[in-house]
Amino acid sequence: MIWLKRLLLAFPFAVAAAMTVLMTGTDRFHLRREHVAGFAFLFGVPWGWLLDHDWFGNVHSRWAESLRSYAVILWIPALLYSACLWLLLRGVGVRKARGK
């Protein structure tokens, strides 16, 4: 059961890693990246209200800008998803312990 919880908590990071590889690959090979970008934005939509602010300022480097974009669109939402799942699993565990 502990491995299932760990896999569940790691799943958002696996999705973010897969989306990062897909976005980088489509960008590098000049493919239609609108479809992949749509999935990436869909992944981050629930956290859009939080990530919509300009937290990191203006970046003038293309490399740094893409790194910042991947962090805001994919990796920070993955961290937030994982934290919410952890809190949910922690709450279920506490509730189950009180019931015994």
Secondary structure, DSSP 4 states (H G I P E B T S, - for coil): -HHHHHHHHHHHHHHHHHHHHHHHHHHHTT--THHHHHHHHHHHGGGHHHHSS--S-----HHHHHHHHHIIIIIHHHHHHHHHHHHHHHHHHHHHHHH-
